[in-house]
Amino acid sequence: MWDPHYLKANPVHDLSLELEGRVTNDGHLFANQQWAFIKKKQSGLIGQCAENLPDSMPLLWKNRVIISEYPRGQAAEFPPIFTRNIVPFYEKDENSVPIISMGRSGTLVFKDRPSDDAFIAMIDSAQTIIRMTLQDLGPVCIPNTKMALPGLKWPKPYLNAMARALWTKGVDIEIVLSNPGSIPNGLGPLEACYGNGWTCNDVASEIIKRIKKQFPTAEDGDLRKKVEENLRVCFIRHDKSTTYPDGGNIGLHSKYFIIDDVASYTGSQNLYDCDLAEWGVLVDDVAATEKMISEYWTPMWENSYTGEDCDVQTVMDGLEIDRDGEEVSQFSYLNQAKLEDAARQSTRIGLSSNAAFYAKEGYGDDEEKDKLI
C-alpha cells in the first residue's frame, strides 16, 4: 500500500521504532480500543446499512466503517481482542529502558486528548534544547496564499509552550521540516503530498508571535535576538540540497522530537492541526536518546541546516500576518461547500474536527499558566 511512498523513486523520509517488552501491551490495548469502536459501528443497524451502499455515496452520519475479511467466509470479521494472558510473562530485561506510551483517540471521544497534554508538558520541561523532525507545524495552506484552509488553525498550545521555553529560559529550538509539496514516485497530489505549503519563515513567525501574545512587553530587538541566536528552522536536505536529482522535493513524514538530549518522542502524531487517533512512545533514557541523536538526528541536521531557510527580517515582517483559516461552521451547507472547494484547491483534504483545541490562545487561568512557565 505504501511502497510507492517509501520504497520507490524519491521516497519520503520517515522514522519508526521497534519495541519489545511490556510497552507492547500498551500498544495492543490501544488497538483494542480502535477495534472496539469499529465493531460497534459496523455491528449496528446503520453500519449494516452502510455496508451495502457504494463507497462514493455521501452519508448523513459522521462515521462510516466498512470491514472486509480475507479469506472471505473463512476469517473472522473482526480480529480477536488482545488479552494479557495470551502472552507469556517474562522478567524485565536488564537492558530495558523507561518508556511511557502516549496516545489519543481523536474524534472517537468528545474532548480528552491526553498525548496533546503530554507534548505540552514535555516542551515546557525543556531547559536547554528542543530538537524536532516533523512534516509540518502549520495546517494545510491554501496554495499561493499565507492562509490555512477554512476551519484550520495553527497549533497554538504547542507554539505557546515553545515560545515560553524560548523566551523565559533561552532554550534553543531546532526544527527540520518537509519541503512543501513533496510527492514521491510520480504519484498524484491526491495520493501523496508531504508538506503543507509553509516556509520556514512562516513557522518561525508563528512561534515568535506567541511570545508577543504571552509577553506583550517583549521588545523588538530582543525578539530578533531570539530568532538569530536560539531559533533554527530548516527544510530537510540531502547533502545541502532540498531536491532529488530529478528536481523532485525531498519529503519528510516523521513525528520525532527530543527534549534536552535526555528523552525523545517517536510516534504517529503530527503537531499540526489533525485530530486523528494516534499512538507513540516517550523514551526516557539518556543513553538511548544519545544513540538516536547520533544515528538519526545529527546526520540529518548536518545535511539539512544551512542557515538560509530563515531570514530574521522576513520573520519579523511576518508577525502581523494572520495565517489561520477562516472561521466556518461545518454544520452549514454553505460552509461545507466552502470547505470542500478550498480542499480541492489544495488538491487534498486536511480538515480537522478539533480546531478549537489548536486555536486556544493558552490557559485561561493565569495561575495555571504560571505553573507551566
C-alpha atoms as a printed R data frame, in Angstrom:
    type eleno elety resid chain resno       x       y       z
1   ATOM     1    CA   MET     A     1   0.000   0.000   0.000
2   ATOM     2    CA   TRP     A     2   2.761   2.440   0.928
3   ATOM     3    CA   ASP     A     3   5.560   1.028  -1.251
4   ATOM     4    CA   PRO     A     4   5.372   3.912  -3.779
5   ATOM     5    CA   HIS     A     5   5.773   6.412  -0.918
6   ATOM     6    CA   TYR     A     6   8.711   4.782   0.835
7   ATOM     7    CA   LEU     A     7  10.389   2.224  -1.417
8   ATOM     8    CA   LYS     A     8  10.324   3.674  -4.937
9   ATOM     9    CA   ALA     A     9  11.664   6.835  -6.613
10  ATOM    10    CA   ASN     A    10  12.069   9.975  -4.474
11  ATOM    11    CA   PRO     A    11  10.976   8.237  -1.255
12  ATOM    12    CA   VAL     A    12   9.665  10.249   1.664
13  ATOM    13    CA   HIS     A    13  11.706  10.155   4.871
14  ATOM    14    CA   ASP     A    14  10.063   8.701   7.958
15  ATOM    15    CA   LEU     A    15  11.010   7.171  11.283
16  ATOM    16    CA   SER     A    16   9.775   4.083  13.092
17  ATOM    17    CA   LEU     A    17  10.826   2.412  16.309
18  ATOM    18    CA   GLU     A    18  10.776  -1.322  17.007
19  ATOM    19    CA   LEU     A    19   9.818  -2.111  20.591
20  ATOM    20    CA   GLU     A    20   9.630  -5.249  22.690
21  ATOM    21    CA   GLY     A    21   8.745  -5.866  26.288
22  ATOM    22    CA   ARG     A    22   5.979  -4.568  28.472
23  ATOM    23    CA   VAL     A    23   5.293  -1.413  26.490
24  ATOM    24    CA   THR     A    24   3.912  -3.561  23.672
25  ATOM    25    CA   ASN     A    25   0.982  -4.389  25.951
26  ATOM    26    CA   ASP     A    26   0.014  -0.700  25.812
27  ATOM    27    CA   GLY     A    27   0.110  -0.776  22.031
28  ATOM    28    CA   HIS     A    28  -2.222  -3.780  21.951
29  ATOM    29    CA   LEU     A    29  -4.653  -2.119  24.368
30  ATOM    30    CA   PHE     A    30  -4.708   0.975  22.172
31  ATOM    31    CA   ALA     A    31  -5.508  -1.205  19.145
32  ATOM    32    CA   ASN     A    32  -8.240  -2.906  21.174
33  ATOM    33    CA   GLN     A    33  -9.938   0.448  21.641
34  ATOM    34    CA   GLN     A    34  -9.825   1.215  17.931
35  ATOM    35    CA   TRP     A    35 -11.293  -2.182  17.002
36  ATOM    36    CA   ALA     A    36 -13.980  -1.897  19.674
37  ATOM    37    CA   PHE     A    37 -15.131   1.349  18.066
38  ATOM    38    CA   ILE     A    38 -15.125  -0.217  14.598
39  ATOM    39    CA   LYS     A    39 -17.028  -3.265  15.783
40  ATOM    40    CA   LYS     A    40 -19.649  -1.112  17.479
41  ATOM    41    CA   LYS     A    41 -20.189   0.989  14.361
42  ATOM    42    CA   GLN     A    42 -20.181  -1.945  11.957
43  ATOM    43    CA   SER     A    43 -22.470  -4.121  14.052
44  ATOM    44    CA   GLY     A    44 -25.257  -1.572  14.472
45  ATOM    45    CA   LEU     A    45 -28.181  -1.009  12.154
46  ATOM    46    CA   ILE     A    46 -26.566   1.989  10.473
47  ATOM    47    CA   GLY     A    47 -23.329   0.074   9.936
48  ATOM    48    CA   GLN     A    48 -25.131  -2.831   8.362
49  ATOM    49    CA   CYS     A    49 -26.997  -0.464   6.021
50  ATOM    50    CA   ALA     A    50 -23.822   1.413   5.073
51  ATOM    51    CA   GLU     A    51 -22.074  -1.856   4.237
52  ATOM    52    CA   ASN     A    52 -24.450  -2.324   1.306
53  ATOM    53    CA   LEU     A    53 -24.061   1.208  -0.091
54  ATOM    54    CA   PRO     A    54 -21.447   2.303  -2.654
55  ATOM    55    CA   ASP     A    55 -18.339   3.892  -1.093
56  ATOM    56    CA   SER     A    56 -18.880   7.043  -3.161
57  ATOM    57    CA   MET     A    57 -22.373   7.664  -1.801
58  ATOM    58    CA   PRO     A    58 -22.447  10.591   0.690
59  ATOM    59    CA   LEU     A    59 -23.973   9.802   4.072
60  ATOM    60    CA   LEU     A    60 -25.640  11.954   6.706
61  ATOM    61    CA   TRP     A    61 -23.798  10.463   9.691
62  ATOM    62    CA   LYS     A    62 -20.267  11.394  10.615
63  ATOM    63    CA   ASN     A    63 -18.630   7.958  10.852
64  ATOM    64    CA   ARG     A    64 -18.538   5.248   8.245
65  ATOM    65    CA   VAL     A    65 -16.844   1.944   8.963
66  ATOM    66    CA   ILE     A    66 -16.731  -0.910   6.464
67  ATOM    67    CA   ILE     A    67 -14.759  -4.080   7.205
68  ATOM    68    CA   SER     A    68 -13.746  -6.762   4.722
69  ATOM    69    CA   GLU     A    69 -12.292 -10.026   5.966
70  ATOM    70    CA   TYR     A    70  -9.906 -12.250   3.992
71  ATOM    71    CA   PRO     A    71 -10.230 -15.062   3.087
72  ATOM    72    CA   ARG     A    72 -13.898 -14.162   2.851
73  ATOM    73    CA   GLY     A    73 -16.136 -16.610   4.632
74  ATOM    74    CA   GLN     A    74 -13.175 -18.168   6.463
75  ATOM    75    CA   ALA     A    75 -11.582 -15.420   8.526
76  ATOM    76    CA   ALA     A    76 -13.446 -13.765  11.382
77  ATOM    77    CA   GLU     A    77 -14.926 -10.375  10.501
78  ATOM    78    CA   PHE     A    78 -13.073  -8.759  13.438
79  ATOM    79    CA   PRO     A    79  -9.718  -9.715  14.954
80  ATOM    80    CA   PRO     A    80  -9.691 -11.293  18.423
81  ATOM    81    CA   ILE     A    81  -9.324  -8.820  21.266
82  ATOM    82    CA   PHE     A    82  -5.884  -8.866  22.864
83  ATOM    83    CA   THR     A    83  -5.683 -10.010  26.461
84  ATOM    84    CA   ARG     A    84  -2.525 -10.149  28.520
85  ATOM    85    CA   ASN     A    85  -2.996 -13.803  29.492
86  ATOM    86    CA   ILE     A    86  -2.276 -14.960  25.914
87  ATOM    87    CA   VAL     A    87   1.292 -13.652  26.196
88  ATOM    88    CA   PRO     A    88   3.772 -15.495  28.434
89  ATOM    89    CA   PHE     A    89   5.124 -13.431  31.319
90  ATOM    90    CA   TYR     A    90   8.831 -12.773  31.404
91  ATOM    91    CA   GLU     A    91  11.101 -10.829  33.701
92  ATOM    92    CA   LYS     A    92  12.212  -7.317  32.907
93  ATOM    93    CA   ASP     A    93  15.374  -7.348  30.805
94  ATOM    94    CA   GLU     A    94  18.410  -5.767  32.431
95  ATOM    95    CA   ASN     A    95  18.996  -3.670  29.291
96  ATOM    96    CA   SER     A    96  15.466  -2.278  29.172
97  ATOM    97    CA   VAL     A    97  14.864   1.468  29.262
98  ATOM    98    CA   PRO     A    98  12.000   3.507  30.741
99  ATOM    99    CA   ILE     A    99   9.248   4.102  28.175
100 ATOM   100    CA   ILE     A   100   5.965   5.958  28.576
101 ATOM   101    CA   SER     A   101   3.272   5.284  25.976
102 ATOM   102    CA   MET     A   102   1.276   8.273  24.725
103 ATOM   103    CA   GLY     A   103  -1.968   8.073  22.823
104 ATOM   104    CA   ARG     A   104  -5.101   9.922  21.818
105 ATOM   105    CA   SER     A   105  -8.396   8.685  20.442
106 ATOM   106    CA   GLY     A   106  -9.174  11.678  18.236
107 ATOM   107    CA   THR     A   107 -12.833  12.002  17.393
108 ATOM   108    CA   LEU     A   108 -13.655   8.645  18.951
109 ATOM   109    CA   VAL     A   109 -14.091  10.663  22.148
110 ATOM   110    CA   PHE     A   110 -15.569  14.098  22.656
111 ATOM   111    CA   LYS     A   111 -12.831  16.014  24.441
112 ATOM   112    CA   ASP     A   112  -9.868  14.214  26.016
113 ATOM   113    CA   ARG     A   113  -6.568  14.292  24.091
114 ATOM   114    CA   PRO     A   114  -4.007  13.018  26.658
115 ATOM   115    CA   SER     A   115  -0.945  12.885  24.400
116 ATOM   116    CA   ASP     A   116  -1.515  16.539  23.432
117 ATOM   117    CA   ASP     A   117  -1.215  17.471  27.100
118 ATOM   118    CA   ALA     A   118   1.887  15.290  27.393
119 ATOM   119    CA   PHE     A   119   3.539  17.081  24.461
120 ATOM   120    CA   ILE     A   120   2.940  20.459  26.094
121 ATOM   121    CA   ALA     A   121   4.366  19.188  29.389
122 ATOM   122    CA   MET     A   122   7.460  17.860  27.594
123 ATOM   123    CA   ILE     A   123   8.089  21.141  25.795
124 ATOM   124    CA   ASP     A   124   7.521  23.121  28.991
125 ATOM   125    CA   SER     A   125  10.046  20.927  30.803
126 ATOM   126    CA   ALA     A   126  12.885  21.801  28.412
127 ATOM   127    CA   GLN     A   127  15.837  23.626  29.955
128 ATOM   128    CA   THR     A   128  18.448  23.713  27.181
129 ATOM   129    CA   ILE     A   129  17.342  22.490  23.736
130 ATOM   130    CA   ILE     A   130  14.387  21.095  21.777
131 ATOM   131    CA   ARG     A   131  15.086  19.244  18.514
132 ATOM   132    CA   MET     A   132  12.248  18.297  16.154
133 ATOM   133    CA   THR     A   133  11.847  16.469  12.847
134 ATOM   134    CA   LEU     A   134   8.296  16.973  11.593
135 ATOM   135    CA   GLN     A   135   6.387  17.054   8.359
136 ATOM   136    CA   ASP     A   136   4.832  20.391   9.351
137 ATOM   137    CA   LEU     A   137   3.833  22.642  12.202
138 ATOM   138    CA   GLY     A   138   1.266  24.607  10.233
139 ATOM   139    CA   PRO     A   139  -2.051  23.258   8.881
140 ATOM   140    CA   VAL     A   140  -2.755  22.813   5.173
141 ATOM   141    CA   CYS     A   141  -2.177  26.109   3.365
142 ATOM   142    CA   ILE     A   142  -4.341  27.397   0.519
143 ATOM   143    CA   PRO     A   143  -1.971  27.467  -2.491
144 ATOM   144    CA   ASN     A   144  -0.339  30.823  -3.294
145 ATOM   145    CA   THR     A   145  -1.563  32.397  -0.034
146 ATOM   146    CA   LYS     A   146  -0.482  32.809   3.565
147 ATOM   147    CA   MET     A   147  -3.761  31.374   4.882
148 ATOM   148    CA   ALA     A   148  -4.785  27.931   6.046
149 ATOM   149    CA   LEU     A   149  -7.823  26.128   4.708
150 ATOM   150    CA   PRO     A   150 -11.116  27.352   6.223
151 ATOM   151    CA   GLY     A   151 -11.628  25.954   9.700
152 ATOM   152    CA   LEU     A   152  -7.949  25.085  10.277
153 ATOM   153    CA   LYS     A   153  -5.728  26.741  12.879
154 ATOM   154    CA   TRP     A   154  -2.074  26.781  13.830
155 ATOM   155    CA   PRO     A   155  -1.453  24.628  16.943
156 ATOM   156    CA   LYS     A   156  -1.277  27.462  19.475
157 ATOM   157    CA   PRO     A   157  -0.927  25.334  22.646
158 ATOM   158    CA   TYR     A   158   2.261  23.771  21.251
159 ATOM   159    CA   LEU     A   159   3.511  27.087  19.879
160 ATOM   160    CA   ASN     A   160   2.801  28.747  23.229
161 ATOM   161    CA   ALA     A   161   4.913  26.131  25.006
162 ATOM   162    CA   MET     A   162   7.779  26.611  22.531
163 ATOM   163    CA   ALA     A   163   7.520  30.374  22.945
164 ATOM   164    CA   ARG     A   164   7.675  30.090  26.747
165 ATOM   165    CA   ALA     A   165  10.759  27.866  26.558
166 ATOM   166    CA   LEU     A   166  12.423  30.209  24.085
167 ATOM   167    CA   TRP     A   167  11.618  33.418  25.936
168 ATOM   168    CA   THR     A   168  11.781  32.557  29.629
169 ATOM   169    CA   LYS     A   169  14.641  30.036  29.625
170 ATOM   170    CA   GLY     A   170  16.610  30.771  26.466
171 ATOM   171    CA   VAL     A   171  16.019  27.230  25.202
172 ATOM   172    CA   ASP     A   172  17.396  26.552  21.720
173 ATOM   173    CA   ILE     A   173  14.833  25.183  19.259
174 ATOM   174    CA   GLU     A   174  15.926  23.330  16.127
175 ATOM   175    CA   ILE     A   175  13.293  22.094  13.663
176 ATOM   176    CA   VAL     A   176  13.644  20.120  10.417
177 ATOM   177    CA   LEU     A   177  10.547  20.232   8.175
178 ATOM   178    CA   SER     A   178   9.400  18.626   4.934
179 ATOM   179    CA   ASN     A   179   9.875  20.617   1.767
180 ATOM   180    CA   PRO     A   180   6.423  21.863   0.670
181 ATOM   181    CA   GLY     A   181   4.605  19.800  -1.917
182 ATOM   182    CA   SER     A   182   6.900  16.774  -1.784
183 ATOM   183    CA   ILE     A   183   5.368  13.991  -3.894
184 ATOM   184    CA   PRO     A   184   7.198  10.637  -4.104
185 ATOM   185    CA   ASN     A   185   7.451   8.308  -7.105
186 ATOM   186    CA   GLY     A   186   5.444  10.462  -9.522
187 ATOM   187    CA   LEU     A   187   2.218   9.944  -7.591
188 ATOM   188    CA   GLY     A   188  -0.601  12.424  -7.931
189 ATOM   189    CA   PRO     A   189  -1.119  15.118  -5.278
190 ATOM   190    CA   LEU     A   190  -4.331  13.382  -4.207
191 ATOM   191    CA   GLU     A   191  -2.342  10.221  -3.486
192 ATOM   192    CA   ALA     A   192   0.611  11.750  -1.647
193 ATOM   193    CA   CYS     A   193   1.711  15.250  -0.746
194 ATOM   194    CA   TYR     A   194   4.147  15.739   2.111
195 ATOM   195    CA   GLY     A   195   4.439  19.398   3.054
196 ATOM   196    CA   ASN     A   196   1.511  21.688   3.836
197 ATOM   197    CA   GLY     A   197   2.856  24.699   1.963
198 ATOM   198    CA   TRP     A   198   4.514  26.940   4.578
199 ATOM   199    CA   THR     A   199   8.017  28.390   4.546
200 ATOM   200    CA   CYS     A   200  10.424  28.139   7.458
201 ATOM   201    CA   ASN     A   201   9.963  31.894   7.899
202 ATOM   202    CA   ASP     A   202   6.222  31.325   8.383
203 ATOM   203    CA   VAL     A   203   6.877  28.727  11.078
204 ATOM   204    CA   ALA     A   204   9.385  30.938  12.885
205 ATOM   205    CA   SER     A   205   6.985  33.911  12.732
206 ATOM   206    CA   GLU     A   206   4.198  31.881  14.319
207 ATOM   207    CA   ILE     A   207   6.473  30.894  17.223
208 ATOM   208    CA   ILE     A   208   7.644  34.483  17.782
209 ATOM   209    CA   LYS     A   209   4.020  35.702  17.603
210 ATOM   210    CA   ARG     A   210   3.231  33.509  20.595
211 ATOM   211    CA   ILE     A   211   5.995  35.234  22.573
212 ATOM   212    CA   LYS     A   212   4.394  38.588  21.809
213 ATOM   213    CA   LYS     A   213   0.971  37.246  22.754
214 ATOM   214    CA   GLN     A   214   2.082  35.842  26.102
215 ATOM   215    CA   PHE     A   215   4.655  38.519  26.910
216 ATOM   216    CA   PRO     A   216   3.296  41.799  25.479
217 ATOM   217    CA   THR     A   217   6.204  43.886  26.793
218 ATOM   218    CA   ALA     A   218   8.774  41.910  24.773
219 ATOM   219    CA   GLU     A   219  10.976  44.341  22.853
220 ATOM   220    CA   ASP     A   220  11.510  44.032  19.105
221 ATOM   221    CA   GLY     A   221  15.266  43.871  19.489
222 ATOM   222    CA   ASP     A   222  15.060  41.029  21.987
223 ATOM   223    CA   LEU     A   223  12.709  39.093  19.707
224 ATOM   224    CA   ARG     A   224  15.139  39.494  16.826
225 ATOM   225    CA   LYS     A   225  17.907  38.193  19.039
226 ATOM   226    CA   LYS     A   226  15.885  35.072  19.796
227 ATOM   227    CA   VAL     A   227  15.475  34.393  16.066
228 ATOM   228    CA   GLU     A   228  19.168  34.989  15.447
229 ATOM   229    CA   GLU     A   229  20.559  33.026  18.383
230 ATOM   230    CA   ASN     A   230  18.027  30.442  19.600
231 ATOM   231    CA   LEU     A   231  15.562  29.538  16.844
232 ATOM   232    CA   ARG     A   232  16.739  27.488  13.869
233 ATOM   233    CA   VAL     A   233  14.241  26.129  11.328
234 ATOM   234    CA   CYS     A   234  15.153  24.429   8.047
235 ATOM   235    CA   PHE     A   235  13.878  22.080   5.351
236 ATOM   236    CA   ILE     A   236  15.206  18.549   5.074
237 ATOM   237    CA   ARG     A   237  18.122  18.198   2.649
238 ATOM   238    CA   HIS     A   238  20.424  15.612   1.138
239 ATOM   239    CA   ASP     A   239  23.952  16.968   1.151
240 ATOM   240    CA   LYS     A   240  22.559  20.541   1.436
241 ATOM   241    CA   SER     A   241  20.076  20.058  -1.441
242 ATOM   242    CA   THR     A   242  16.283  20.222  -0.961
243 ATOM   243    CA   THR     A   243  15.598  18.205  -4.128
244 ATOM   244    CA   TYR     A   244  16.326  14.817  -5.609
245 ATOM   245    CA   PRO     A   245  18.455  14.681  -8.786
246 ATOM   246    CA   ASP     A   246  15.314  14.816 -10.957
247 ATOM   247    CA   GLY     A   247  14.142  18.006  -9.241
248 ATOM   248    CA   GLY     A   248  11.505  16.436  -7.000
249 ATOM   249    CA   ASN     A   249  11.256  17.904  -3.489
250 ATOM   250    CA   ILE     A   250  12.566  15.798  -0.620
251 ATOM   251    CA   GLY     A   251   9.726  14.891   1.744
252 ATOM   252    CA   LEU     A   252   9.635  14.201   5.472
253 ATOM   253    CA   HIS     A   253   6.889  12.397   7.388
254 ATOM   254    CA   SER     A   254   8.437  11.714  10.805
255 ATOM   255    CA   LYS     A   255   6.990  12.810  14.140
256 ATOM   256    CA   TYR     A   256  10.010  12.893  16.394
257 ATOM   257    CA   PHE     A   257  11.327  15.342  18.947
258 ATOM   258    CA   ILE     A   258  13.996  15.393  21.624
259 ATOM   259    CA   ILE     A   259  13.970  17.305  24.917
260 ATOM   260    CA   ASP     A   260  17.328  18.367  26.396
261 ATOM   261    CA   ASP     A   261  19.008  15.373  24.710
262 ATOM   262    CA   VAL     A   262  17.726  13.126  27.528
263 ATOM   263    CA   ALA     A   263  14.282  11.989  26.296
264 ATOM   264    CA   SER     A   264  12.520  11.699  22.951
265 ATOM   265    CA   TYR     A   265   9.107  11.048  21.415
266 ATOM   266    CA   THR     A   266   8.608   8.795  18.397
267 ATOM   267    CA   GLY     A   267   5.120   8.077  17.112
268 ATOM   268    CA   SER     A   268   2.354   8.770  14.645
269 ATOM   269    CA   GLN     A   269   1.059  12.094  15.983
270 ATOM   270    CA   ASN     A   270   1.574  15.240  13.941
271 ATOM   271    CA   LEU     A   271   1.870  18.569  15.736
272 ATOM   272    CA   TYR     A   272  -0.154  20.364  13.075
273 ATOM   273    CA   ASP     A   273  -3.964  20.546  13.095
274 ATOM   274    CA   CYS     A   274  -5.039  16.928  12.527
275 ATOM   275    CA   ASP     A   275  -7.385  15.322  15.034
276 ATOM   276    CA   LEU     A   276  -6.720  11.622  14.452
277 ATOM   277    CA   ALA     A   277  -6.288   8.621  16.716
278 ATOM   278    CA   GLU     A   278  -2.525   8.383  17.356
279 ATOM   279    CA   TRP     A   279  -0.032   6.426  19.437
280 ATOM   280    CA   GLY     A   280   3.637   6.834  20.244
281 ATOM   281    CA   VAL     A   281   6.227   6.495  22.978
282 ATOM   282    CA   LEU     A   282   8.451   8.669  25.114
283 ATOM   283    CA   VAL     A   283  11.869   7.066  25.577
284 ATOM   284    CA   ASP     A   284  13.099   8.463  28.879
285 ATOM   285    CA   ASP     A   285  16.707   7.327  28.851
286 ATOM   286    CA   VAL     A   286  19.854   9.359  28.231
287 ATOM   287    CA   ALA     A   287  21.909   6.587  26.618
288 ATOM   288    CA   ALA     A   288  19.103   5.522  24.262
289 ATOM   289    CA   THR     A   289  18.414   9.152  23.340
290 ATOM   290    CA   GLU     A   290  22.085   9.839  22.659
291 ATOM   291    CA   LYS     A   291  22.174   6.797  20.376
292 ATOM   292    CA   MET     A   292  19.171   8.089  18.394
293 ATOM   293    CA   ILE     A   293  20.743  11.522  18.151
294 ATOM   294    CA   SER     A   294  23.996  10.040  16.842
295 ATOM   295    CA   GLU     A   295  22.355   7.713  14.317
296 ATOM   296    CA   TYR     A   296  19.413   9.840  13.198
297 ATOM   297    CA   TRP     A   297  19.320  13.464  14.272
298 ATOM   298    CA   THR     A   298  22.943  14.536  13.786
299 ATOM   299    CA   PRO     A   299  23.364  13.224  10.191
300 ATOM   300    CA   MET     A   300  20.027  14.778   9.210
301 ATOM   301    CA   TRP     A   301  20.816  18.152  10.802
302 ATOM   302    CA   GLU     A   302  24.322  18.318   9.360
303 ATOM   303    CA   ASN     A   303  22.982  17.632   5.859
304 ATOM   304    CA   SER     A   304  19.944  19.908   6.185
305 ATOM   305    CA   TYR     A   305  20.827  23.053   8.123
306 ATOM   306    CA   THR     A   306  22.448  25.827   6.110
307 ATOM   307    CA   GLY     A   307  21.059  28.926   7.812
308 ATOM   308    CA   GLU     A   308  19.397  30.121   4.611
309 ATOM   309    CA   ASP     A   309  15.809  28.990   5.231
310 ATOM   310    CA   CYS     A   310  15.076  31.611   7.901
311 ATOM   311    CA   ASP     A   311  15.665  35.326   7.439
312 ATOM   312    CA   VAL     A   312  15.324  37.450  10.579
313 ATOM   313    CA   GLN     A   313  13.740  40.429   8.826
314 ATOM   314    CA   THR     A   314  11.263  38.244   6.946
315 ATOM   315    CA   VAL     A   315  10.320  36.511  10.198
316 ATOM   316    CA   MET     A   316   9.732  39.843  11.940
317 ATOM   317    CA   ASP     A   317   7.793  41.280   8.988
318 ATOM   318    CA   GLY     A   318   5.551  38.219   9.111
319 ATOM   319    CA   LEU     A   319   4.386  38.762  12.690
320 ATOM   320    CA   GLU     A   320   1.309  40.694  11.543
321 ATOM   321    CA   ILE     A   321   0.117  38.028   9.088
322 ATOM   322    CA   ASP     A   322  -2.940  36.036  10.164
323 ATOM   323    CA   ARG     A   323  -2.240  32.537   8.850
324 ATOM   324    CA   ASP     A   324  -5.237  30.834  10.458
325 ATOM   325    CA   GLY     A   325  -8.035  29.647   8.231
326 ATOM   326    CA   GLU     A   326 -11.359  31.416   8.003
327 ATOM   327    CA   GLU     A   327 -13.801  30.664  10.821
328 ATOM   328    CA   VAL     A   328 -16.547  28.419   9.482
329 ATOM   329    CA   SER     A   329 -19.204  26.112  10.840
330 ATOM   330    CA   GLN     A   330 -19.079  22.580   9.464
331 ATOM   331    CA   PHE     A   331 -22.799  22.251  10.171
332 ATOM   332    CA   SER     A   332 -23.753  24.789   7.499
333 ATOM   333    CA   TYR     A   333 -24.297  23.517   3.942
334 ATOM   334    CA   LEU     A   334 -22.839  26.755   2.522
335 ATOM   335    CA   ASN     A   335 -19.766  26.496   4.711
336 ATOM   336    CA   GLN     A   336 -19.370  22.807   3.890
337 ATOM   337    CA   ALA     A   337 -19.247  23.778   0.213
338 ATOM   338    CA   LYS     A   338 -16.622  26.399   1.048
339 ATOM   339    CA   LEU     A   339 -14.549  23.823   2.923
340 ATOM   340    CA   GLU     A   340 -14.748  21.351   0.072
341 ATOM   341    CA   ASP     A   341 -13.839  23.986  -2.503
342 ATOM   342    CA   ALA     A   342 -10.796  25.058  -0.508
343 ATOM   343    CA   ALA     A   343  -9.783  21.423  -0.121
344 ATOM   344    CA   ARG     A   344  -9.969  20.934  -3.885
345 ATOM   345    CA   GLN     A   345  -7.770  23.990  -4.394
346 ATOM   346    CA   SER     A   346  -5.153  22.456  -2.157
347 ATOM   347    CA   THR     A   347  -5.511  19.144  -4.054
348 ATOM   348    CA   ARG     A   348  -6.055  17.240  -0.825
349 ATOM   349    CA   ILE     A   349  -8.302  17.408   2.224
350 ATOM   350    CA   GLY     A   350  -6.807  18.451   5.534
351 ATOM   351    CA   LEU     A   351  -9.820  19.196   7.704
352 ATOM   352    CA   SER     A   352  -9.730  18.724  11.431
353 ATOM   353    CA   SER     A   353 -12.668  18.371  13.737
354 ATOM   354    CA   ASN     A   354 -10.713  19.636  16.727
355 ATOM   355    CA   ALA     A   355  -9.848  23.163  15.579
356 ATOM   356    CA   ALA     A   356 -10.983  24.510  18.951
357 ATOM   357    CA   PHE     A   357  -8.006  22.878  20.680
358 ATOM   358    CA   TYR     A   358  -5.454  24.143  18.181
359 ATOM   359    CA   ALA     A   359  -6.938  27.649  18.223
360 ATOM   360    CA   LYS     A   360  -6.742  28.063  22.004
361 ATOM   361    CA   GLU     A   361  -4.720  31.135  22.896
362 ATOM   362    CA   GLY     A   362  -3.448  29.460  26.039
363 ATOM   363    CA   TYR     A   363  -4.597  28.736  29.521
364 ATOM   364    CA   GLY     A   364  -7.427  30.897  30.765
365 ATOM   365    CA   ASP     A   365  -6.143  30.807  34.312
366 ATOM   366    CA   ASP     A   366  -3.041  32.920  34.992
367 ATOM   367    CA   GLU     A   367  -2.102  30.693  37.916
368 ATOM   368    CA   GLU     A   368  -2.162  27.654  35.659
369 ATOM   369    CA   LYS     A   369  -0.018  29.391  33.066
370 ATOM   370    CA   ASP     A   370   2.490  30.362  35.771
371 ATOM   371    CA   LYS     A   371   2.840  26.683  36.644
372 ATOM   372    CA   LEU     A   372   3.742  25.878  33.057
373 ATOM   373    CA   ILE     A   373   6.186  28.764  32.755
